[in-house]
Amino acid sequence: MASFETRTVNTILRVIRARRQKPSRRSVVAPVENSTSPGPVRLREATFSDFNAVVALKKSWGLFPDSVENWDRLWRHNPVISEALSKRPIGWVLEADGKIVGYLGNISQSYRYGDRTLRAVTASGFVVEPAYRGVSISLISAFYRQPCVDLYLNTTAIEVVGKINRAFKADSLPQPDYDAVLFWILRPFSSTRAILKELGMGPALSYAGGLVGSIAITIDSFFRRREPRSEGT
């Protein structure tokens, strides 16, 4: 039988994921068939001059913004780009009325598989304004149309984006529990309180719930002998 801690964590994770899957301002992409574009949209390769507009777009939809230093590291000082057999874009943008309304970054990487070197690209920072999500698939299409690439990766796609990628014949990881969250609670009160805040509870309820949860987890861990062991035991 699963421990109290495990059952509680799984329940809380299901609630958090259900809340995040509801349509909200934080949703980065919506099903293509439910979106329509209000006007002409132009797809083009991203440039460094787009930095401020991309940062503003990502901030407005709850994504962590990049820094200039990170852009330099990924696309100016990345040795893989100079070794590529063809020109590698830093990404693509959707532009409407002179404004950037969509973005997808393109990170060049290199992997070794046996005695082979694999040229890889990873999609990054996918975000599109709601009114233009009907044409957001053009960003993903541009990603998969890149020549001289052995491996296309998208490691943090949400469920909807994952479905779009599978439409381009992408494969999921061959591991059924690859998305399982594994962690060990070392500070029950702090952890429980943080989770309750994530669920939208106020400070008072989070504090009280943290106390109750920490007591329950501590008792459960004691009876199951699941406390950390000192090194060498």
C-alpha positions in Angstrom: 0.0 0.0 0.0 1.3 3.5 -0.9 2.3 5.6 2.1 0.2 8.5 3.3 2.9 10.9 2.0 2.8 9.3 -1.5 -1.0 9.3 -1.7 -1.1 12.9 -0.5 1.5 14.1 -2.9 -0.2 12.3 -5.9 -3.5 13.8 -5.0 -2.1 17.3 -4.7 -0.2 16.9 -8.0 -3.4 15.9 -9.8 -5.2 19.0 -8.5 -2.3 21.3 -9.5 -2.1 19.8 -13.0 -5.9 20.0 -13.4 -5.8 23.7 -12.4 -3.0 24.4 -14.8 -4.8 22.7 -17.7 -7.8 25.0 -17.4 -7.8 27.9 -19.9 -6.1 30.9 -18.3 -3.7 33.7 -19.1 -0.8 31.3 -18.3 -1.7 28.9 -21.1 0.9 29.2 -23.8 -0.9 27.4 -26.6 -4.4 26.4 -27.3 -5.9 23.7 -29.6 -5.5 24.9 -33.2 -9.0 24.2 -34.2 -10.4 26.6 -31.6 -8.3 29.6 -32.6 -8.6 32.1 -35.4 -6.2 34.7 -36.6 -7.7 38.3 -36.8 -5.3 39.4 -39.6 -2.3 38.7 -41.7 0.6 37.0 -39.9 4.2 36.8 -41.2 6.5 34.0 -40.2 10.2 34.9 -40.2 13.5 33.9 -38.5 14.2 35.5 -35.2 17.0 38.0 -34.8 18.9 39.5 -31.9 17.0 42.7 -32.4 13.8 40.8 -31.4 15.1 40.3 -27.9 13.1 42.9 -26.0 9.8 42.0 -27.9 10.3 38.3 -27.1 11.0 39.0 -23.5 7.8 41.1 -23.2 5.8 38.4 -24.9 7.1 35.7 -22.6 6.5 37.8 -19.5 2.9 38.6 -20.5 2.1 34.9 -20.6 3.8 33.8 -17.5 7.0 32.4 -19.0 10.4 33.0 -17.4 12.1 35.7 -19.5 15.6 35.2 -21.0 18.6 37.4 -20.4 20.9 39.0 -23.0 23.7 36.9 -21.6 21.8 33.7 -22.2 21.0 34.6 -25.8 24.7 35.3 -26.3 25.6 32.0 -24.7 23.1 30.0 -26.8 23.5 31.7 -30.2 26.6 33.7 -30.4 29.1 31.6 -28.4 27.6 28.2 -29.1 30.4 26.2 -30.9 27.8 23.8 -32.4 26.4 26.6 -34.6 29.7 27.2 -36.3 30.1 23.4 -36.9 26.6 23.0 -38.4 26.4 22.0 -42.1 23.7 24.6 -42.8 22.7 27.9 -41.3 20.9 27.5 -38.0 18.2 30.1 -37.1 18.1 31.2 -33.4 14.4 30.7 -33.7 11.3 32.0 -35.4 8.7 34.7 -34.7 5.2 35.4 -35.9 4.7 39.1 -36.7 1.4 40.9 -37.2 1.1 44.7 -37.8 4.8 45.1 -36.9 4.3 43.4 -33.5 5.8 40.0 -32.5 2.8 37.8 -31.4 4.6 34.4 -31.4 8.0 32.9 -30.8 9.9 29.6 -30.8 13.5 29.4 -29.9 15.9 26.9 -31.6 18.9 25.7 -29.6 21.7 23.9 -31.5 23.3 20.9 -29.7 25.6 18.0 -30.4 25.4 14.4 -29.0 27.5 11.3 -29.2 25.9 7.9 -29.9 28.4 5.2 -30.1 31.0 6.4 -32.7 28.5 8.8 -34.3 28.1 12.5 -33.7 24.4 13.6 -33.8 23.5 17.1 -34.9 20.5 18.1 -32.7 18.2 21.0 -32.1 15.9 21.7 -29.2 12.8 23.8 -29.3 12.6 26.4 -26.5 10.3 29.1 -25.2 7.2 28.4 -27.3 4.6 31.2 -26.8 1.9 32.7 -29.0 -0.8 35.3 -28.4 -4.2 33.7 -28.1 -5.6 35.4 -31.2 -2.9 34.0 -33.4 -2.7 30.4 -32.0 -4.5 29.1 -35.0 -1.3 29.7 -37.0 1.1 28.8 -34.3 1.7 25.4 -36.0 3.8 27.3 -38.5 6.4 27.8 -35.9 6.7 24.1 -35.1 6.7 23.3 -38.8 9.7 25.6 -39.3 11.5 23.8 -36.5 11.0 20.4 -38.1 11.9 21.6 -41.6 15.5 22.4 -40.7 17.9 20.5 -42.9 21.0 18.6 -41.8 19.6 17.7 -38.4 19.8 14.2 -36.9 17.7 14.7 -33.8 14.8 17.0 -33.0 14.1 17.5 -29.3 11.3 19.2 -27.3 11.8 18.3 -23.7 9.3 20.4 -21.8 6.2 20.5 -24.0 2.8 20.6 -22.3 0.2 18.1 -23.4 -1.3 20.2 -26.2 2.1 21.0 -27.7 3.1 17.3 -27.3 0.1 16.4 -29.5 1.2 18.9 -32.2 4.7 17.4 -32.2 3.4 13.9 -32.6 1.5 15.2 -35.7 5.0 15.8 -37.1 5.9 12.2 -36.4 7.8 12.9 -33.2 8.1 10.1 -30.7 7.4 10.2 -27.0 10.1 8.9 -24.6 9.7 5.0 -24.5 9.2 5.1 -20.7 5.6 5.1 -19.4 6.4 6.9 -16.1 8.9 9.4 -17.5 6.7 12.3 -16.3 6.4 11.0 -12.7 7.5 13.5 -10.1 10.0 12.0 -7.6 11.0 13.9 -4.5 11.7 13.3 -0.8 10.1 15.7 1.7 12.8 16.7 4.3 10.9 19.7 5.8 7.3 18.6 6.0 5.9 22.0 7.3 7.7 24.1 4.7 6.8 21.7 1.9 3.2 21.4 2.8 2.7 25.1 3.3 4.3 25.8 -0.1 2.0 23.3 -1.8 -1.1 24.8 -0.2 0.0 28.2 -1.4 0.3 26.8 -4.9 -3.3 25.6 -4.6 -4.4 29.2 -3.9 -5.0 29.0 -0.1 -4.4 32.2 1.9 -1.6 32.6 4.5 -3.6 31.6 7.4 -5.0 28.4 5.8 -1.6 27.6 4.4 0.0 27.9 7.8 -2.6 25.8 9.5 -2.6 23.2 6.8 1.2 23.1 6.9 1.1 22.2 10.6 -1.5 19.4 10.1 0.3 18.1 7.0 3.7 18.1 8.6 2.4 16.2 11.6 0.7 13.6 9.4 3.8 13.1 7.2 6.1 12.9 10.2 4.0 10.2 11.9 3.7 8.3 8.6 7.5 8.4 8.1 8.1 7.3 11.7 6.0 4.2 11.4 7.4 3.3 8.0 11.0 3.9 9.1 11.5 6.2 6.1 13.7 8.8 7.8 17.1 9.6 6.2 19.9 7.4 7.4 23.4 8.7 8.2 26.2 7.9 5.9 27.8 4.5 6.4 24.8 2.9 8.0 
